Amino acid sequence: MNATQLKAALKKVRADISKQHAVRLHRAISWLKCAEDSKDLDIQFIGLWISFNACYAINVLKEEQLRERESFGEFVHKLVKHDNEKRFSHLLWNQFSGPVRLLIENKYVYKPFWDFHRGEIKDWKKPFDKSVVDSMKFLSTQNVAGLLEVVLDRLYTLRNQLMHGGATFKSDINRSQVKDGNNMLKLLIPLVIEIMLTNQQEDWGEIYYPVIE
């Protein structure tokens, strides 16, 4: 489904879902539409990630923010649990098996690689190699939640590079990962929104920035 179709689907059920959930999905769809309308890869990627963030971001207590990675994993598992048609599996193993492997093996979208170069950790290579091995196991055993979590974690590092000014606009250096990331997110994000739209009984958490009237 594209943004227009998702907007129409949201309109049909808006009276039956909570105001917060409707706001969350409305925001996500608006940024998906932004990405669809843009012809630039960098802007597309940023719009797609903001759309995903609108789906994922929840209001948590300050002391709970240290659990962000754990909460991220919980969110992914909720999505996979409600993916009755196994569409995540189809995307990761059939449509994007090549780009997924390249993303997993790309050290430039592995956060500890940059932590090492900032002097924050002593080694990145050993955990990176283990991450690649673990990810290949996810691929071979079709562990959808595990693989999806790794893919989104790698794309999150790419997102940080773009959003925090760590890359040049339209740079040739990171074109391949931006292009592959876009292609994946263009199909993953609508699926995330659709699952959240049709499973409003799930506890998706309170939105981080509610509408204040």
BALOBA-1460 file (C-alpha; in Angstrom, 3 decimals):
// residues 213
<rec num="1" residu="m" x="0.000" y="0.000" z="0.000"/>
<rec num="2" residu="n" x="1.168" y="3.550" z="-0.693"/>
<rec num="3" residu="a" x="0.587" y="6.672" z="1.423"/>
<rec num="4" residu="t" x="-2.673" y="7.585" z="-0.335"/>
<rec num="5" residu="q" x="-4.109" y="4.098" z="0.201"/>
<rec num="6" residu="l" x="-2.984" y="4.023" z="3.825"/>
<rec num="7" residu="k" x="-4.527" y="7.449" z="4.444"/>
<rec num="8" residu="a" x="-7.844" y="6.207" z="3.063"/>
<rec num="9" residu="a" x="-7.634" y="3.073" z="5.214"/>
<rec num="10" residu="l" x="-6.934" y="5.166" z="8.318"/>
<rec num="11" residu="k" x="-9.908" y="7.411" z="7.556"/>
<rec num="12" residu="k" x="-12.224" y="4.372" z="7.495"/>
<rec num="13" residu="v" x="-11.244" y="3.171" z="10.963"/>
<rec num="14" residu="r" x="-10.372" y="6.481" z="12.641"/>
<rec num="15" residu="a" x="-13.586" y="6.550" z="14.666"/>
<rec num="16" residu="d" x="-12.836" y="3.083" z="16.071"/>
<rec num="17" residu="i" x="-9.260" y="3.646" z="17.252"/>
<rec num="18" residu="s" x="-7.751" y="5.792" z="19.974"/>
<rec num="19" residu="k" x="-6.908" y="9.406" z="19.186"/>
<rec num="20" residu="q" x="-3.236" y="8.815" z="20.033"/>
<rec num="21" residu="h" x="-2.958" y="5.835" z="17.691"/>
<rec num="22" residu="a" x="-4.672" y="7.788" z="14.924"/>
<rec num="23" residu="v" x="-2.252" y="10.708" z="15.392"/>
<rec num="24" residu="r" x="0.730" y="8.334" z="15.333"/>
<rec num="25" residu="l" x="-0.365" y="6.729" z="12.064"/>
<rec num="26" residu="h" x="-1.381" y="10.056" z="10.513"/>
<rec num="27" residu="r" x="2.103" y="11.424" z="11.158"/>
<rec num="28" residu="a" x="3.774" y="8.295" z="9.811"/>
<rec num="29" residu="i" x="1.693" y="8.379" z="6.632"/>
<rec num="30" residu="s" x="2.430" y="12.081" z="6.076"/>
<rec num="31" residu="w" x="6.209" y="11.435" z="6.102"/>
<rec num="32" residu="l" x="5.790" y="8.389" z="3.894"/>
<rec num="33" residu="k" x="3.998" y="10.665" z="1.402"/>
<rec num="34" residu="c" x="6.894" y="13.138" z="1.675"/>
<rec num="35" residu="a" x="9.329" y="10.367" z="0.728"/>
<rec num="36" residu="e" x="7.132" y="9.182" z="-2.136"/>
<rec num="37" residu="d" x="6.895" y="12.696" z="-3.568"/>
<rec num="38" residu="s" x="10.640" y="13.394" z="-3.421"/>
<rec num="39" residu="k" x="12.996" y="12.500" z="-6.274"/>
<rec num="40" residu="d" x="16.139" y="12.802" z="-4.150"/>
<rec num="41" residu="l" x="17.564" y="9.694" z="-2.448"/>
<rec num="42" residu="d" x="18.770" y="11.491" z="0.689"/>
<rec num="43" residu="i" x="15.426" y="13.242" z="1.253"/>
<rec num="44" residu="q" x="13.558" y="10.011" z="0.547"/>
<rec num="45" residu="f" x="15.606" y="8.141" z="3.140"/>
<rec num="46" residu="i" x="15.133" y="10.877" z="5.766"/>
<rec num="47" residu="g" x="11.379" y="11.023" z="5.120"/>
<rec num="48" residu="l" x="11.081" y="7.241" z="5.346"/>
<rec num="49" residu="w" x="12.991" y="7.104" z="8.600"/>
<rec num="50" residu="i" x="10.930" y="9.890" z="10.172"/>
<rec num="51" residu="s" x="7.854" y="7.915" z="9.141"/>
<rec num="52" residu="f" x="9.263" y="4.846" z="10.888"/>
<rec num="53" residu="n" x="10.187" y="6.909" z="13.930"/>
<rec num="54" residu="a" x="6.612" y="8.200" z="14.145"/>
<rec num="55" residu="c" x="5.508" y="4.566" z="14.359"/>
<rec num="56" residu="y" x="8.121" y="3.528" z="16.863"/>
<rec num="57" residu="a" x="8.810" y="6.453" z="19.214"/>
<rec num="58" residu="i" x="7.037" y="6.180" z="22.551"/>
<rec num="59" residu="n" x="6.881" y="8.306" z="25.683"/>
<rec num="60" residu="v" x="9.072" y="6.684" z="28.341"/>
<rec num="61" residu="l" x="10.428" y="7.825" z="31.684"/>
<rec num="62" residu="k" x="13.944" y="9.276" z="31.569"/>
<rec num="63" residu="e" x="15.381" y="6.361" z="33.563"/>
<rec num="64" residu="e" x="13.883" y="3.925" z="31.047"/>
<rec num="65" residu="q" x="15.640" y="5.471" z="28.053"/>
<rec num="66" residu="l" x="18.636" y="3.216" z="28.650"/>
<rec num="67" residu="r" x="16.375" y="0.346" z="27.567"/>
<rec num="68" residu="e" x="15.848" y="1.871" z="24.119"/>
<rec num="69" residu="r" x="17.529" y="-0.971" z="22.210"/>
<rec num="70" residu="e" x="15.528" y="-3.517" z="24.194"/>
<rec num="71" residu="s" x="12.318" y="-1.577" z="23.488"/>
<rec num="72" residu="f" x="13.250" y="-1.452" z="19.806"/>
<rec num="73" residu="g" x="13.528" y="-5.236" z="19.802"/>
<rec num="74" residu="e" x="10.136" y="-5.542" z="21.480"/>
<rec num="75" residu="f" x="8.605" y="-3.325" z="18.790"/>
<rec num="76" residu="v" x="10.069" y="-5.493" z="16.019"/>
<rec num="77" residu="h" x="8.758" y="-8.665" z="17.671"/>
<rec num="78" residu="k" x="5.269" y="-7.145" z="17.899"/>
<rec num="79" residu="l" x="5.339" y="-6.379" z="14.183"/>
<rec num="80" residu="v" x="6.498" y="-9.873" z="13.248"/>
<rec num="81" residu="k" x="3.905" y="-11.449" z="15.577"/>
<rec num="82" residu="h" x="1.098" y="-9.716" z="13.672"/>
<rec num="83" residu="d" x="2.574" y="-10.386" z="10.212"/>
<rec num="84" residu="n" x="0.282" y="-13.336" z="9.549"/>
<rec num="85" residu="e" x="1.019" y="-13.333" z="5.819"/>
<rec num="86" residu="k" x="4.793" y="-13.448" z="6.465"/>
<rec num="87" residu="r" x="5.432" y="-10.423" z="4.264"/>
<rec num="88" residu="f" x="8.554" y="-9.392" z="6.202"/>
<rec num="89" residu="s" x="9.990" y="-12.801" z="5.461"/>
<rec num="90" residu="h" x="9.179" y="-12.435" z="1.763"/>
<rec num="91" residu="l" x="10.849" y="-9.013" z="1.575"/>
<rec num="92" residu="l" x="14.013" y="-9.988" z="3.456"/>
<rec num="93" residu="w" x="14.606" y="-13.374" z="1.871"/>
<rec num="94" residu="n" x="13.168" y="-13.015" z="-1.621"/>
<rec num="95" residu="q" x="13.306" y="-9.383" z="-2.711"/>
<rec num="96" residu="f" x="16.270" y="-8.086" z="-0.715"/>
<rec num="97" residu="s" x="18.506" y="-11.031" z="0.155"/>
<rec num="98" residu="g" x="21.435" y="-9.476" z="-1.770"/>
<rec num="99" residu="p" x="21.144" y="-5.927" z="-0.355"/>
<rec num="100" residu="v" x="20.552" y="-7.357" z="3.146"/>
<rec num="101" residu="r" x="23.838" y="-9.290" z="2.972"/>
<rec num="102" residu="l" x="25.703" y="-6.227" z="1.704"/>
<rec num="103" residu="l" x="24.211" y="-4.080" z="4.464"/>
<rec num="104" residu="i" x="25.154" y="-6.587" z="7.164"/>
<rec num="105" residu="e" x="28.745" y="-6.823" z="5.880"/>
<rec num="106" residu="n" x="29.186" y="-3.036" z="5.524"/>
<rec num="107" residu="k" x="31.328" y="-1.760" z="8.412"/>
<rec num="108" residu="y" x="30.357" y="1.860" z="7.664"/>
<rec num="109" residu="v" x="26.798" y="1.264" z="8.892"/>
<rec num="110" residu="y" x="27.954" y="-0.577" z="12.027"/>
<rec num="111" residu="k" x="27.802" y="1.784" z="15.011"/>
<rec num="112" residu="p" x="30.776" y="0.375" z="16.995"/>
<rec num="113" residu="f" x="33.020" y="1.039" z="13.967"/>
<rec num="114" residu="w" x="32.455" y="4.755" z="14.478"/>
<rec num="115" residu="d" x="32.617" y="4.441" z="18.278"/>
<rec num="116" residu="f" x="36.108" y="2.953" z="17.838"/>
<rec num="117" residu="h" x="37.266" y="5.807" z="15.613"/>
<rec num="118" residu="r" x="35.994" y="8.299" z="18.212"/>
<rec num="119" residu="g" x="38.076" y="6.543" z="20.854"/>
<rec num="120" residu="e" x="35.022" y="5.354" z="22.802"/>
<rec num="121" residu="i" x="35.782" y="1.613" z="22.539"/>
<rec num="122" residu="k" x="38.957" y="-0.442" z="22.045"/>
<rec num="123" residu="d" x="37.789" y="-2.854" z="19.349"/>
<rec num="124" residu="w" x="35.046" y="-2.986" z="16.739"/>
<rec num="125" residu="k" x="36.234" y="-5.827" z="14.481"/>
<rec num="126" residu="k" x="35.563" y="-8.754" z="16.803"/>
<rec num="127" residu="p" x="31.960" y="-7.752" z="17.650"/>
<rec num="128" residu="f" x="31.403" y="-6.838" z="13.982"/>
<rec num="129" residu="d" x="32.511" y="-10.303" z="12.832"/>
<rec num="130" residu="k" x="30.254" y="-11.894" z="15.448"/>
<rec num="131" residu="s" x="27.364" y="-9.693" z="14.296"/>
<rec num="132" residu="v" x="27.876" y="-10.852" z="10.712"/>
<rec num="133" residu="v" x="27.996" y="-14.520" z="11.776"/>
<rec num="134" residu="d" x="24.857" y="-14.117" z="13.913"/>
<rec num="135" residu="s" x="23.065" y="-12.343" z="11.069"/>
<rec num="136" residu="m" x="23.968" y="-15.103" z="8.617"/>
<rec num="137" residu="k" x="22.479" y="-17.579" z="11.088"/>
<rec num="138" residu="f" x="19.314" y="-15.475" z="11.107"/>
<rec num="139" residu="l" x="19.328" y="-15.708" z="7.307"/>
<rec num="140" residu="s" x="19.890" y="-19.469" z="7.214"/>
<rec num="141" residu="t" x="17.261" y="-20.217" z="9.884"/>
<rec num="142" residu="q" x="14.790" y="-17.581" z="8.638"/>
<rec num="143" residu="n" x="14.731" y="-15.803" z="12.001"/>
<rec num="144" residu="v" x="12.588" y="-12.893" z="10.806"/>
<rec num="145" residu="a" x="12.617" y="-10.797" z="13.994"/>
<rec num="146" residu="g" x="16.361" y="-11.231" z="14.522"/>
<rec num="147" residu="l" x="17.260" y="-10.320" z="10.938"/>
<rec num="148" residu="l" x="14.812" y="-7.415" z="10.755"/>
<rec num="149" residu="e" x="16.260" y="-5.989" z="13.970"/>
<rec num="150" residu="v" x="19.808" y="-6.144" z="12.545"/>
<rec num="151" residu="v" x="18.749" y="-4.542" z="9.246"/>
<rec num="152" residu="l" x="16.962" y="-1.670" z="10.987"/>
<rec num="153" residu="d" x="19.885" y="-1.204" z="13.380"/>
<rec num="154" residu="r" x="22.288" y="-0.835" z="10.422"/>
<rec num="155" residu="l" x="19.903" y="1.585" z="8.707"/>
<rec num="156" residu="y" x="19.636" y="3.537" z="11.971"/>
<rec num="157" residu="t" x="23.392" y="4.176" z="11.831"/>
<rec num="158" residu="l" x="23.002" y="5.408" z="8.249"/>
<rec num="159" residu="r" x="20.129" y="7.583" z="9.420"/>
<rec num="160" residu="n" x="22.378" y="9.127" z="12.074"/>
<rec num="161" residu="q" x="25.039" y="9.939" z="9.483"/>
<rec num="162" residu="l" x="22.517" y="11.846" z="7.395"/>
<rec num="163" residu="m" x="20.520" y="13.497" z="10.174"/>
<rec num="164" residu="h" x="23.565" y="14.641" z="12.176"/>
<rec num="165" residu="g" x="25.407" y="16.152" z="9.253"/>
<rec num="166" residu="g" x="27.848" y="13.264" z="8.881"/>
<rec num="167" residu="a" x="27.395" y="12.966" z="5.129"/>
<rec num="168" residu="t" x="27.457" y="15.331" z="2.177"/>
<rec num="169" residu="f" x="24.179" y="15.911" z="0.332"/>
<rec num="170" residu="k" x="24.128" y="13.656" z="-2.757"/>
<rec num="171" residu="s" x="27.541" y="12.284" z="-1.812"/>
<rec num="172" residu="d" x="28.948" y="9.510" z="-3.998"/>
<rec num="173" residu="i" x="30.629" y="7.904" z="-0.977"/>
<rec num="174" residu="n" x="27.511" y="6.399" z="0.596"/>
<rec num="175" residu="r" x="25.257" y="6.163" z="-2.475"/>
<rec num="176" residu="s" x="24.966" y="2.368" z="-2.517"/>
<rec num="177" residu="q" x="23.779" y="2.030" z="1.085"/>
<rec num="178" residu="v" x="21.412" y="5.010" z="0.765"/>
<rec num="179" residu="k" x="19.956" y="3.512" z="-2.421"/>
<rec num="180" residu="d" x="19.577" y="0.012" z="-0.942"/>
<rec num="181" residu="g" x="18.238" y="1.454" z="2.314"/>
<rec num="182" residu="n" x="15.634" y="3.438" z="0.404"/>
<rec num="183" residu="n" x="14.531" y="0.412" z="-1.596"/>
<rec num="184" residu="m" x="14.063" y="-1.610" z="1.583"/>
<rec num="185" residu="l" x="12.336" y="1.102" z="3.610"/>
<rec num="186" residu="k" x="9.948" y="1.943" z="0.750"/>
<rec num="187" residu="l" x="8.440" y="-1.514" z="1.202"/>
<rec num="188" residu="l" x="9.055" y="-2.058" z="4.922"/>
<rec num="189" residu="i" x="7.512" y="1.205" z="6.197"/>
<rec num="190" residu="p" x="4.093" y="0.836" z="4.475"/>
<rec num="191" residu="l" x="3.970" y="-2.711" z="5.842"/>
<rec num="192" residu="v" x="4.765" y="-1.478" z="9.374"/>
<rec num="193" residu="i" x="1.992" y="1.142" z="9.142"/>
<rec num="194" residu="e" x="-0.496" y="-1.357" z="7.712"/>
<rec num="195" residu="i" x="0.189" y="-3.856" z="10.517"/>
<rec num="196" residu="m" x="-0.237" y="-1.144" z="13.152"/>
<rec num="197" residu="l" x="-3.410" y="0.056" z="11.428"/>
<rec num="198" residu="t" x="-5.036" y="-3.380" z="11.395"/>
<rec num="199" residu="n" x="-3.869" y="-4.391" z="14.883"/>
<rec num="200" residu="q" x="-4.913" y="-1.377" z="16.919"/>
<rec num="201" residu="q" x="-5.731" y="-3.656" z="19.886"/>
<rec num="202" residu="e" x="-1.980" y="-4.108" z="20.427"/>
<rec num="203" residu="d" x="-0.318" y="-1.836" z="22.974"/>
<rec num="204" residu="w" x="1.935" y="0.311" z="20.766"/>
<rec num="205" residu="g" x="2.721" y="2.687" z="23.636"/>
<rec num="206" residu="e" x="2.009" y="6.380" z="24.154"/>
<rec num="207" residu="i" x="3.211" y="8.738" z="21.444"/>
<rec num="208" residu="y" x="6.281" y="10.792" z="22.347"/>
<rec num="209" residu="y" x="4.857" y="14.191" z="21.359"/>
<rec num="210" residu="p" x="1.058" y="14.176" z="21.827"/>
<rec num="211" residu="v" x="-1.140" y="16.885" z="20.405"/>
<rec num="212" residu="i" x="-1.668" y="19.570" z="23.064"/>
<rec num="213" residu="e" x="-4.820" y="21.596" z="22.563"/>
